[in-house]
Amino acid sequence: MVPRTLPAPEHYVIVHRYEETICGRAYQIEVTAVSNRWRAQLRRLPGMPTAMMPFYGQTPDEAALQLTKWLTLTHRRLAASSST
């Protein structure tokens, strides 16, 4: 009996993409399913650091909103610290 190689099963990943402008800066957010929840992270572009933590939610919109809120808060804190 000769073993045969079976083709790898096809896997599909659903990616939700959001574009947000926060404090005048454009961000691209990608949300993917992970187990029973959704993970939002900044879209990885060439030359962009990849060390940012992901944000999770029960829906794609909720996960993207968590990340958007964090980016907004970060921009506000940075603006407040640079103005003093």
PDB file with one MODEL, atoms N, CA, C and O in Angstrom:
MODEL        1
ATOM      1  N   MET A   1       0.839  -1.169   0.000  1.00  0.00           N
ATOM      2  CA  MET A   1       0.000   0.000   0.000  1.00  0.00           C
ATOM      3  C   MET A   1       0.894   1.244   0.000  1.00  0.00           C
ATOM      4  O   MET A   1       1.818   1.348   0.807  1.00  0.00           O
ATOM      5  N   VAL A   2       0.620   2.174  -0.895  1.00  0.00           N
ATOM      6  CA  VAL A   2       1.395   3.408  -1.012  1.00  0.00           C
ATOM      7  C   VAL A   2       0.625   4.536  -0.340  1.00  0.00           C
ATOM      8  O   VAL A   2      -0.531   4.786  -0.680  1.00  0.00           O
ATOM      9  N   PRO A   3       1.271   5.234   0.632  1.00  0.00           N
ATOM     10  CA  PRO A   3       0.550   6.352   1.259  1.00  0.00           C
ATOM     11  C   PRO A   3       0.337   7.470   0.261  1.00  0.00           C
ATOM     12  O   PRO A   3       1.202   7.743  -0.571  1.00  0.00           O
ATOM     13  N   ARG A   4      -0.769   8.093   0.339  1.00  0.00           N
ATOM     14  CA  ARG A   4      -1.004   9.222  -0.546  1.00  0.00           C
ATOM     15  C   ARG A   4      -1.180  10.502   0.267  1.00  0.00           C
ATOM     16  O   ARG A   4      -1.653  10.492   1.403  1.00  0.00           O
ATOM     17  N   THR A   5      -0.791  11.569  -0.345  1.00  0.00           N
ATOM     18  CA  THR A   5      -0.890  12.868   0.295  1.00  0.00           C
ATOM     19  C   THR A   5      -2.228  13.488  -0.066  1.00  0.00           C
ATOM     20  O   THR A   5      -2.578  13.625  -1.238  1.00  0.00           O
ATOM     21  N   LEU A   6      -2.959  13.855   0.962  1.00  0.00           N
ATOM     22  CA  LEU A   6      -4.247  14.491   0.738  1.00  0.00           C
ATOM     23  C   LEU A   6      -4.060  16.004   0.701  1.00  0.00           C
ATOM     24  O   LEU A   6      -3.203  16.538   1.405  1.00  0.00           O
ATOM     25  N   PRO A   7      -4.839  16.686  -0.097  1.00  0.00           N
ATOM     26  CA  PRO A   7      -4.732  18.154  -0.106  1.00  0.00           C
ATOM     27  C   PRO A   7      -5.147  18.719   1.246  1.00  0.00           C
ATOM     28  O   PRO A   7      -6.036  18.189   1.912  1.00  0.00           O
ATOM     29  N   ALA A   8      -4.492  19.794   1.632  1.00  0.00           N
ATOM     30  CA  ALA A   8      -4.834  20.456   2.898  1.00  0.00           C
ATOM     31  C   ALA A   8      -6.245  21.016   2.818  1.00  0.00           C
ATOM     32  O   ALA A   8      -6.652  21.548   1.785  1.00  0.00           O
ATOM     33  N   PRO A   9      -6.993  20.895   3.916  1.00  0.00           N
ATOM     34  CA  PRO A   9      -8.345  21.463   3.882  1.00  0.00           C
ATOM     35  C   PRO A   9      -8.278  22.974   3.728  1.00  0.00           C
ATOM     36  O   PRO A   9      -7.340  23.621   4.194  1.00  0.00           O
ATOM     37  N   GLU A  10      -9.281  23.520   3.072  1.00  0.00           N
ATOM     38  CA  GLU A  10      -9.321  24.960   2.881  1.00  0.00           C
ATOM     39  C   GLU A  10      -9.830  25.631   4.151  1.00  0.00           C
ATOM     40  O   GLU A  10     -10.822  25.208   4.744  1.00  0.00           O
ATOM     41  N   HIS A  11      -9.135  26.675   4.550  1.00  0.00           N
ATOM     42  CA  HIS A  11      -9.530  27.437   5.727  1.00  0.00           C
ATOM     43  C   HIS A  11      -9.820  28.861   5.297  1.00  0.00           C
ATOM     44  O   HIS A  11      -9.042  29.474   4.565  1.00  0.00           O
ATOM     45  N   TYR A  12     -10.926  29.371   5.749  1.00  0.00           N
ATOM     46  CA  TYR A  12     -11.297  30.739   5.431  1.00  0.00           C
ATOM     47  C   TYR A  12     -11.273  31.556   6.719  1.00  0.00           C
ATOM     48  O   TYR A  12     -11.749  31.111   7.763  1.00  0.00           O
ATOM     49  N   VAL A  13     -10.730  32.717   6.628  1.00  0.00           N
ATOM     50  CA  VAL A  13     -10.713  33.637   7.756  1.00  0.00           C
ATOM     51  C   VAL A  13     -11.518  34.867   7.361  1.00  0.00           C
ATOM     52  O   VAL A  13     -11.242  35.514   6.352  1.00  0.00           O
ATOM     53  N   ILE A  14     -12.504  35.170   8.166  1.00  0.00           N
ATOM     54  CA  ILE A  14     -13.312  36.363   7.916  1.00  0.00           C
ATOM     55  C   ILE A  14     -12.620  37.540   8.592  1.00  0.00           C
ATOM     56  O   ILE A  14     -12.333  37.505   9.789  1.00  0.00           O
ATOM     57  N   VAL A  15     -12.361  38.574   7.815  1.00  0.00           N
ATOM     58  CA  VAL A  15     -11.714  39.772   8.340  1.00  0.00           C
ATOM     59  C   VAL A  15     -12.646  40.959   8.123  1.00  0.00           C
ATOM     60  O   VAL A  15     -13.056  41.254   7.000  1.00  0.00           O
ATOM     61  N   HIS A  16     -12.969  41.629   9.221  1.00  0.00           N
ATOM     62  CA  HIS A  16     -13.750  42.861   9.142  1.00  0.00           C
ATOM     63  C   HIS A  16     -12.745  44.003   9.183  1.00  0.00           C
ATOM     64  O   HIS A  16     -11.860  44.027  10.038  1.00  0.00           O
ATOM     65  N   ARG A  17     -12.882  44.944   8.266  1.00  0.00           N
ATOM     66  CA  ARG A  17     -11.963  46.078   8.225  1.00  0.00           C
ATOM     67  C   ARG A  17     -12.727  47.362   8.505  1.00  0.00           C
ATOM     68  O   ARG A  17     -13.817  47.594   7.983  1.00  0.00           O
ATOM     69  N   TYR A  18     -12.119  48.186   9.345  1.00  0.00           N
ATOM     70  CA  TYR A  18     -12.698  49.477   9.716  1.00  0.00           C
ATOM     71  C   TYR A  18     -11.652  50.553   9.451  1.00  0.00           C
ATOM     72  O   TYR A  18     -10.456  50.327   9.638  1.00  0.00           O
ATOM     73  N   GLU A  19     -12.102  51.705   9.023  1.00  0.00           N
ATOM     74  CA  GLU A  19     -11.219  52.861   8.871  1.00  0.00           C
ATOM     75  C   GLU A  19     -11.743  53.940   9.805  1.00  0.00           C
ATOM     76  O   GLU A  19     -12.907  54.334   9.731  1.00  0.00           O
ATOM     77  N   GLU A  20     -10.873  54.408  10.679  1.00  0.00           N
ATOM     78  CA  GLU A  20     -11.246  55.424  11.655  1.00  0.00           C
ATOM     79  C   GLU A  20     -10.261  56.582  11.573  1.00  0.00           C
ATOM     80  O   GLU A  20      -9.064  56.369  11.378  1.00  0.00           O
ATOM     81  N   THR A  21     -10.756  57.795  11.720  1.00  0.00           N
ATOM     82  CA  THR A  21      -9.890  58.961  11.828  1.00  0.00           C
ATOM     83  C   THR A  21      -9.987  59.441  13.264  1.00  0.00           C
ATOM     84  O   THR A  21     -11.059  59.828  13.732  1.00  0.00           O
ATOM     85  N   ILE A  22      -8.859  59.413  13.957  1.00  0.00           N
ATOM     86  CA  ILE A  22      -8.810  59.781  15.360  1.00  0.00           C
ATOM     87  C   ILE A  22      -7.799  60.905  15.518  1.00  0.00           C
ATOM     88  O   ILE A  22      -6.615  60.738  15.229  1.00  0.00           O
ATOM     89  N   CYS A  23      -8.278  62.045  15.978  1.00  0.00           N
ATOM     90  CA  CYS A  23      -7.430  63.231  16.164  1.00  0.00           C
ATOM     91  C   CYS A  23      -6.657  63.559  14.887  1.00  0.00           C
ATOM     92  O   CYS A  23      -5.476  63.902  14.937  1.00  0.00           O
ATOM     93  N   GLY A  24      -7.331  63.450  13.751  1.00  0.00           N
ATOM     94  CA  GLY A  24      -6.726  63.806  12.476  1.00  0.00           C
ATOM     95  C   GLY A  24      -5.836  62.744  11.860  1.00  0.00           C
ATOM     96  O   GLY A  24      -5.259  62.975  10.797  1.00  0.00           O
ATOM     97  N   ARG A  25      -5.708  61.608  12.484  1.00  0.00           N
ATOM     98  CA  ARG A  25      -4.847  60.544  11.959  1.00  0.00           C
ATOM     99  C   ARG A  25      -5.700  59.351  11.537  1.00  0.00           C
ATOM    100  O   ARG A  25      -6.592  58.925  12.272  1.00  0.00           O
ATOM    101  N   ALA A  26      -5.422  58.820  10.357  1.00  0.00           N
ATOM    102  CA  ALA A  26      -6.199  57.689   9.826  1.00  0.00           C
ATOM    103  C   ALA A  26      -5.642  56.366  10.357  1.00  0.00           C
ATOM    104  O   ALA A  26      -4.432  56.140  10.380  1.00  0.00           O
ATOM    105  N   TYR A  27      -6.557  55.512  10.778  1.00  0.00           N
ATOM    106  CA  TYR A  27      -6.193  54.175  11.262  1.00  0.00           C
ATOM    107  C   TYR A  27      -6.998  53.137  10.504  1.00  0.00           C
ATOM    108  O   TYR A  27      -8.163  53.361  10.172  1.00  0.00           O
ATOM    109  N   GLN A  28      -6.373  52.003  10.232  1.00  0.00           N
ATOM    110  CA  GLN A  28      -7.061  50.865   9.639  1.00  0.00           C
ATOM    111  C   GLN A  28      -7.065  49.754  10.679  1.00  0.00           C
ATOM    112  O   GLN A  28      -6.014  49.322  11.153  1.00  0.00           O
ATOM    113  N   ILE A  29      -8.260  49.302  11.023  1.00  0.00           N
ATOM    114  CA  ILE A  29      -8.434  48.279  12.054  1.00  0.00           C
ATOM    115  C   ILE A  29      -8.935  47.005  11.392  1.00  0.00           C
ATOM    116  O   ILE A  29      -9.840  47.040  10.559  1.00  0.00           O
ATOM    117  N   GLU A  30      -8.341  45.882  11.771  1.00  0.00           N
ATOM    118  CA  GLU A  30      -8.795  44.574  11.290  1.00  0.00           C
ATOM    119  C   GLU A  30      -9.309  43.771  12.474  1.00  0.00           C
ATOM    120  O   GLU A  30      -8.697  43.748  13.541  1.00  0.00           O
ATOM    121  N   VAL A  31     -10.448  43.112  12.267  1.00  0.00           N
ATOM    122  CA  VAL A  31     -11.052  42.297  13.312  1.00  0.00           C
ATOM    123  C   VAL A  31     -11.251  40.887  12.778  1.00  0.00           C
ATOM    124  O   VAL A  31     -11.828  40.692  11.708  1.00  0.00           O
ATOM    125  N   THR A  32     -10.765  39.898  13.540  1.00  0.00           N
ATOM    126  CA  THR A  32     -10.892  38.495  13.150  1.00  0.00           C
ATOM    127  C   THR A  32     -11.458  37.682  14.312  1.00  0.00           C
ATOM    128  O   THR A  32     -11.318  38.060  15.475  1.00  0.00           O
ATOM    129  N   ALA A  33     -12.092  36.571  13.987  1.00  0.00           N
ATOM    130  CA  ALA A  33     -12.656  35.693  15.010  1.00  0.00           C
ATOM    131  C   ALA A  33     -11.544  34.881  15.664  1.00  0.00           C
ATOM    132  O   ALA A  33     -10.657  34.350  14.995  1.00  0.00           O
ATOM    133  N   VAL A  34     -11.617  34.800  16.998  1.00  0.00           N
ATOM    134  CA  VAL A  34     -10.690  33.976  17.772  1.00  0.00           C
ATOM    135  C   VAL A  34     -11.535  33.220  18.777  1.00  0.00           C
ATOM    136  O   VAL A  34     -12.086  33.809  19.708  1.00  0.00           O
ATOM    137  N   SER A  35     -11.634  31.931  18.590  1.00  0.00           N
ATOM    138  CA  SER A  35     -12.447  31.094  19.459  1.00  0.00           C
ATOM    139  C   SER A  35     -13.885  31.624  19.494  1.00  0.00           C
ATOM    140  O   SER A  35     -14.558  31.617  18.463  1.00  0.00           O
ATOM    141  N   ASN A  36     -14.365  32.079  20.641  1.00  0.00           N
ATOM    142  CA  ASN A  36     -15.756  32.541  20.746  1.00  0.00           C
ATOM    143  C   ASN A  36     -15.873  34.058  20.860  1.00  0.00           C
ATOM    144  O   ASN A  36     -16.896  34.566  21.320  1.00  0.00           O
ATOM    145  N   ARG A  37     -14.838  34.784  20.445  1.00  0.00           N
ATOM    146  CA  ARG A  37     -14.877  36.244  20.495  1.00  0.00           C
ATOM    147  C   ARG A  37     -14.133  36.820  19.300  1.00  0.00           C
ATOM    148  O   ARG A  37     -13.617  36.078  18.464  1.00  0.00           O
ATOM    149  N   TRP A  38     -14.081  38.133  19.222  1.00  0.00           N
ATOM    150  CA  TRP A  38     -13.447  38.816  18.093  1.00  0.00           C
ATOM    151  C   TRP A  38     -12.250  39.623  18.574  1.00  0.00           C
ATOM    152  O   TRP A  38     -12.291  40.227  19.646  1.00  0.00           O
ATOM    153  N   ARG A  39     -11.187  39.631  17.781  1.00  0.00           N
ATOM    154  CA  ARG A  39      -9.958  40.357  18.130  1.00  0.00           C
ATOM    155  C   ARG A  39      -9.732  41.495  17.148  1.00  0.00           C
ATOM    156  O   ARG A  39      -9.710  41.287  15.935  1.00  0.00           O
ATOM    157  N   ALA A  40      -9.563  42.707  17.685  1.00  0.00           N
ATOM    158  CA  ALA A  40      -9.284  43.885  16.859  1.00  0.00           C
ATOM    159  C   ALA A  40      -7.829  44.291  17.049  1.00  0.00           C
ATOM    160  O   ALA A  40      -7.310  44.288  18.165  1.00  0.00           O
ATOM    161  N   GLN A  41      -7.190  44.633  15.958  1.00  0.00           N
ATOM    162  CA  GLN A  41      -5.823  45.143  16.009  1.00  0.00           C
ATOM    163  C   GLN A  41      -5.609  46.060  14.818  1.00  0.00           C
ATOM    164  O   GLN A  41      -6.353  46.015  13.838  1.00  0.00           O
ATOM    165  N   LEU A  42      -4.592  46.884  14.916  1.00  0.00           N
ATOM    166  CA  LEU A  42      -4.276  47.758  13.794  1.00  0.00           C
ATOM    167  C   LEU A  42      -3.796  46.907  12.634  1.00  0.00           C
ATOM    168  O   LEU A  42      -3.084  45.921  12.823  1.00  0.00           O
ATOM    169  N   ARG A  43      -4.188  47.295  11.446  1.00  0.00           N
ATOM    170  CA  ARG A  43      -3.742  46.582  10.254  1.00  0.00           C
ATOM    171  C   ARG A  43      -2.240  46.735  10.128  1.00  0.00           C
ATOM    172  O   ARG A  43      -1.710  47.839  10.245  1.00  0.00           O
ATOM    173  N   ARG A  44      -1.567  45.648   9.893  1.00  0.00           N
ATOM    174  CA  ARG A  44      -0.121  45.673   9.773  1.00  0.00           C
ATOM    175  C   ARG A  44       0.276  46.090   8.370  1.00  0.00           C
ATOM    176  O   ARG A  44      -0.073  45.447   7.380  1.00  0.00           O
ATOM    177  N   LEU A  45       1.010  47.179   8.317  1.00  0.00           N
ATOM    178  CA  LEU A  45       1.498  47.705   7.049  1.00  0.00           C
ATOM    179  C   LEU A  45       3.016  47.584   7.028  1.00  0.00           C
ATOM    180  O   LEU A  45       3.637  47.520   8.088  1.00  0.00           O
ATOM    181  N   PRO A  46       3.622  47.550   5.855  1.00  0.00           N
ATOM    182  CA  PRO A  46       5.081  47.458   5.792  1.00  0.00           C
ATOM    183  C   PRO A  46       5.744  48.591   6.584  1.00  0.00           C
ATOM    184  O   PRO A  46       5.383  49.760   6.443  1.00  0.00           O
ATOM    185  N   GLY A  47       6.711  48.224   7.412  1.00  0.00           N
ATOM    186  CA  GLY A  47       7.447  49.196   8.196  1.00  0.00           C
ATOM    187  C   GLY A  47       6.759  49.614   9.481  1.00  0.00           C
ATOM    188  O   GLY A  47       7.293  50.436  10.226  1.00  0.00           O
ATOM    189  N   MET A  48       5.588  49.065   9.755  1.00  0.00           N
ATOM    190  CA  MET A  48       4.840  49.429  10.953  1.00  0.00           C
ATOM    191  C   MET A  48       5.158  48.461  12.083  1.00  0.00           C
ATOM    192  O   MET A  48       5.207  47.253  11.851  1.00  0.00           O
ATOM    193  N   PRO A  49       5.376  48.958  13.307  1.00  0.00           N
ATOM    194  CA  PRO A  49       5.634  48.049  14.424  1.00  0.00           C
ATOM    195  C   PRO A  49       4.423  47.153  14.681  1.00  0.00           C
ATOM    196  O   PRO A  49       3.289  47.548  14.411  1.00  0.00           O
ATOM    197  N   THR A  50       4.658  45.962  15.197  1.00  0.00           N
ATOM    198  CA  THR A  50       3.570  45.003  15.411  1.00  0.00           C
ATOM    199  C   THR A  50       3.377  44.661  16.878  1.00  0.00           C
ATOM    200  O   THR A  50       2.763  43.641  17.188  1.00  0.00           O
ATOM    201  N   ALA A  51       3.876  45.472  17.779  1.00  0.00           N
ATOM    202  CA  ALA A  51       3.850  45.144  19.196  1.00  0.00           C
ATOM    203  C   ALA A  51       2.597  45.612  19.929  1.00  0.00           C
ATOM    204  O   ALA A  51       2.512  45.443  21.146  1.00  0.00           O
ATOM    205  N   MET A  52       1.641  46.182  19.246  1.00  0.00           N
ATOM    206  CA  MET A  52       0.450  46.671  19.931  1.00  0.00           C
ATOM    207  C   MET A  52      -0.461  45.515  20.331  1.00  0.00           C
ATOM    208  O   MET A  52      -0.673  44.574  19.567  1.00  0.00           O
ATOM    209  N   MET A  53      -0.993  45.609  21.550  1.00  0.00           N
ATOM    210  CA  MET A  53      -1.867  44.541  22.032  1.00  0.00           C
ATOM    211  C   MET A  53      -3.211  44.570  21.318  1.00  0.00           C
ATOM    212  O   MET A  53      -3.678  45.632  20.906  1.00  0.00           O
ATOM    213  N   PRO A  54      -3.827  43.408  21.172  1.00  0.00           N
ATOM    214  CA  PRO A  54      -5.160  43.364  20.552  1.00  0.00           C
ATOM    215  C   PRO A  54      -6.248  43.686  21.579  1.00  0.00           C
ATOM    216  O   PRO A  54      -6.016  43.633  22.787  1.00  0.00           O
ATOM    217  N   PHE A  55      -7.420  44.015  21.084  1.00  0.00           N
ATOM    218  CA  PHE A  55      -8.581  44.278  21.920  1.00  0.00           C
ATOM    219  C   PHE A  55      -9.669  43.294  21.523  1.00  0.00           C
ATOM    220  O   PHE A  55      -9.812  42.961  20.347  1.00  0.00           O
ATOM    221  N   TYR A  56     -10.440  42.826  22.508  1.00  0.00           N
ATOM    222  CA  TYR A  56     -11.428  41.781  22.266  1.00  0.00           C
ATOM    223  C   TYR A  56     -12.840  42.263  22.551  1.00  0.00           C
ATOM    224  O   TYR A  56     -13.055  43.156  23.370  1.00  0.00           O
ATOM    225  N   GLY A  57     -13.807  41.651  21.855  1.00  0.00           N
ATOM    226  CA  GLY A  57     -15.215  41.938  22.068  1.00  0.00           C
ATOM    227  C   GLY A  57     -16.062  40.757  21.637  1.00  0.00           C
ATOM    228  O   GLY A  57     -15.572  39.826  20.997  1.00  0.00           O
ATOM    229  N   GLN A  58     -17.341  40.802  21.992  1.00  0.00           N
ATOM    230  CA  GLN A  58     -18.267  39.723  21.621  1.00  0.00           C
ATOM    231  C   GLN A  58     -18.700  39.811  20.156  1.00  0.00           C
ATOM    232  O   GLN A  58     -19.161  38.824  19.583  1.00  0.00           O
ATOM    233  N   THR A  59     -18.551  40.997  19.548  1.00  0.00           N
ATOM    234  CA  THR A  59     -18.887  41.203  18.141  1.00  0.00           C
ATOM    235  C   THR A  59     -17.729  41.937  17.475  1.00  0.00           C
ATOM    236  O   THR A  59     -16.906  42.531  18.171  1.00  0.00           O
ATOM    237  N   PRO A  60     -17.644  41.912  16.144  1.00  0.00           N
ATOM    238  CA  PRO A  60     -16.591  42.669  15.465  1.00  0.00           C
ATOM    239  C   PRO A  60     -16.665  44.163  15.778  1.00  0.00           C
ATOM    240  O   PRO A  60     -15.636  44.803  15.996  1.00  0.00           O
ATOM    241  N   ASP A  61     -17.888  44.727  15.801  1.00  0.00           N
ATOM    242  CA  ASP A  61     -18.047  46.154  16.095  1.00  0.00           C
ATOM    243  C   ASP A  61     -17.564  46.488  17.501  1.00  0.00           C
ATOM    244  O   ASP A  61     -16.908  47.509  17.706  1.00  0.00           O
ATOM    245  N   GLU A  62     -17.884  45.638  18.468  1.00  0.00           N
ATOM    246  CA  GLU A  62     -17.471  45.884  19.852  1.00  0.00           C
ATOM    247  C   GLU A  62     -15.952  45.840  19.994  1.00  0.00           C
ATOM    248  O   GLU A  62     -15.373  46.674  20.690  1.00  0.00           O
ATOM    249  N   ALA A  63     -15.311  44.889  19.350  1.00  0.00           N
ATOM    250  CA  ALA A  63     -13.851  44.791  19.420  1.00  0.00           C
ATOM    251  C   ALA A  63     -13.199  46.020  18.786  1.00  0.00           C
ATOM    252  O   ALA A  63     -12.250  46.573  19.342  1.00  0.00           O
ATOM    253  N   ALA A  64     -13.704  46.451  17.625  1.00  0.00           N
ATOM    254  CA  ALA A  64     -13.158  47.638  16.961  1.00  0.00           C
ATOM    255  C   ALA A  64     -13.391  48.878  17.810  1.00  0.00           C
ATOM    256  O   ALA A  64     -12.531  49.756  17.868  1.00  0.00           O
ATOM    257  N   LEU A  65     -14.538  48.962  18.466  1.00  0.00           N
ATOM    258  CA  LEU A  65     -14.838  50.105  19.321  1.00  0.00           C
ATOM    259  C   LEU A  65     -13.883  50.172  20.512  1.00  0.00           C
ATOM    260  O   LEU A  65     -13.453  51.259  20.900  1.00  0.00           O
ATOM    261  N   GLN A  66     -13.551  49.027  21.089  1.00  0.00           N
ATOM    262  CA  GLN A  66     -12.599  49.001  22.205  1.00  0.00           C
ATOM    263  C   GLN A  66     -11.258  49.590  21.778  1.00  0.00           C
ATOM    264  O   GLN A  66     -10.675  50.400  22.499  1.00  0.00           O
ATOM    265  N   LEU A  67     -10.776  49.188  20.617  1.00  0.00           N
ATOM    266  CA  LEU A  67      -9.501  49.702  20.110  1.00  0.00           C
ATOM    267  C   LEU A  67      -9.606  51.193  19.782  1.00  0.00           C
ATOM    268  O   LEU A  67      -8.693  51.960  20.086  1.00  0.00           O
ATOM    269  N   THR A  68     -10.703  51.599  19.169  1.00  0.00           N
ATOM    270  CA  THR A  68     -10.903  53.014  18.829  1.00  0.00           C
ATOM    271  C   THR A  68     -10.930  53.881  20.085  1.00  0.00           C
ATOM    272  O   THR A  68     -10.326  54.953  20.109  1.00  0.00           O
ATOM    273  N   LYS A  69     -11.624  53.426  21.129  1.00  0.00           N
ATOM    274  CA  LYS A  69     -11.669  54.179  22.384  1.00  0.00           C
ATOM    275  C   LYS A  69     -10.275  54.325  22.985  1.00  0.00           C
ATOM    276  O   LYS A  69      -9.918  55.399  23.471  1.00  0.00           O
ATOM    277  N   TRP A  70      -9.490  53.256  22.957  1.00  0.00           N
ATOM    278  CA  TRP A  70      -8.143  53.301  23.517  1.00  0.00           C
ATOM    279  C   TRP A  70      -7.267  54.275  22.736  1.00  0.00           C
ATOM    280  O   TRP A  70      -6.530  55.057  23.336  1.00  0.00           O
ATOM    281  N   LEU A  71      -7.339  54.239  21.411  1.00  0.00           N
ATOM    282  CA  LEU A  71      -6.545  55.170  20.596  1.00  0.00           C
ATOM    283  C   LEU A  71      -6.950  56.617  20.858  1.00  0.00           C
ATOM    284  O   LEU A  71      -6.092  57.497  20.936  1.00  0.00           O
ATOM    285  N   THR A  72      -8.246  56.866  20.993  1.00  0.00           N
ATOM    286  CA  THR A  72      -8.735  58.217  21.282  1.00  0.00           C
ATOM    287  C   THR A  72      -8.206  58.701  22.631  1.00  0.00           C
ATOM    288  O   THR A  72      -7.720  59.827  22.742  1.00  0.00           O
ATOM    289  N   LEU A  73      -8.298  57.864  23.639  1.00  0.00           N
ATOM    290  CA  LEU A  73      -7.803  58.207  24.974  1.00  0.00           C
ATOM    291  C   LEU A  73      -6.303  58.486  24.939  1.00  0.00           C
ATOM    292  O   LEU A  73      -5.835  59.442  25.558  1.00  0.00           O
ATOM    293  N   THR A  74      -5.562  57.674  24.232  1.00  0.00           N
ATOM    294  CA  THR A  74      -4.116  57.853  24.122  1.00  0.00           C
ATOM    295  C   THR A  74      -3.777  59.182  23.460  1.00  0.00           C
ATOM    296  O   THR A  74      -2.897  59.904  23.931  1.00  0.00           O
ATOM    297  N   HIS A  75      -4.465  59.508  22.378  1.00  0.00           N
ATOM    298  CA  HIS A  75      -4.221  60.786  21.701  1.00  0.00           C
ATOM    299  C   HIS A  75      -4.542  61.969  22.618  1.00  0.00           C
ATOM    300  O   HIS A  75      -3.803  62.952  22.644  1.00  0.00           O
ATOM    301  N   ARG A  76      -5.636  61.875  23.366  1.00  0.00           N
ATOM    302  CA  ARG A  76      -6.010  62.963  24.278  1.00  0.00           C
ATOM    303  C   ARG A  76      -4.980  63.154  25.379  1.00  0.00           C
ATOM    304  O   ARG A  76      -4.633  64.284  25.720  1.00  0.00           O
ATOM    305  N   ARG A  77      -4.489  62.052  25.936  1.00  0.00           N
ATOM    306  CA  ARG A  77      -3.466  62.140  26.986  1.00  0.00           C
ATOM    307  C   ARG A  77      -2.173  62.728  26.441  1.00  0.00           C
ATOM    308  O   ARG A  77      -1.523  63.536  27.104  1.00  0.00           O
ATOM    309  N   LEU A  78      -1.808  62.326  25.251  1.00  0.00           N
ATOM    310  CA  LEU A  78      -0.594  62.849  24.637  1.00  0.00           C
ATOM    311  C   LEU A  78      -0.725  64.352  24.368  1.00  0.00           C
ATOM    312  O   LEU A  78       0.212  65.114  24.603  1.00  0.00           O
ATOM    313  N   ALA A  79      -1.883  64.767  23.880  1.00  0.00           N
ATOM    314  CA  ALA A  79      -2.113  66.192  23.609  1.00  0.00           C
ATOM    315  C   ALA A  79      -2.094  67.003  24.911  1.00  0.00           C
ATOM    316  O   ALA A  79      -1.558  68.111  24.946  1.00  0.00           O
ATOM    317  N   ALA A  80      -2.678  66.452  25.976  1.00  0.00           N
ATOM    318  CA  ALA A  80      -2.709  67.160  27.263  1.00  0.00           C
ATOM    319  C   ALA A  80      -1.309  67.287  27.855  1.00  0.00           C
ATOM    320  O   ALA A  80      -0.966  68.325  28.421  1.00  0.00           O
ATOM    321  N   SER A  81      -0.505  66.241  27.727  1.00  0.00           N
ATOM    322  CA  SER A  81       0.845  66.284  28.305  1.00  0.00           C
ATOM    323  C   SER A  81       1.772  67.196  27.506  1.00  0.00           C
ATOM    324  O   SER A  81       2.683  67.797  28.077  1.00  0.00           O
ATOM    325  N   SER A  82       1.557  67.309  26.202  1.00  0.00           N
ATOM    326  CA  SER A  82       2.427  68.164  25.396  1.00  0.00           C
ATOM    327  C   SER A  82       2.040  69.641  25.481  1.00  0.00           C
ATOM    328  O   SER A  82       2.844  70.509  25.139  1.00  0.00           O
ATOM    329  N   SER A  83       0.816  69.934  25.934  1.00  0.00           N
ATOM    330  CA  SER A  83       0.387  71.324  26.046  1.00  0.00           C
ATOM    331  C   SER A  83       0.793  71.954  27.381  1.00  0.00           C
ATOM    332  O   SER A  83       0.727  73.173  27.538  1.00  0.00           O
ATOM    333  N   THR A  84       1.210  71.133  28.333  1.00  0.00           N
ATOM    334  CA  THR A  84       1.619  71.683  29.642  1.00  0.00           C
ATOM    335  C   THR A  84       3.116  71.808  29.762  1.00  0.00           C
ATOM    336  O   THR A  84       3.618  72.252  30.795  1.00  0.00           O
TER     337      THR A  84
ENDMDL
END
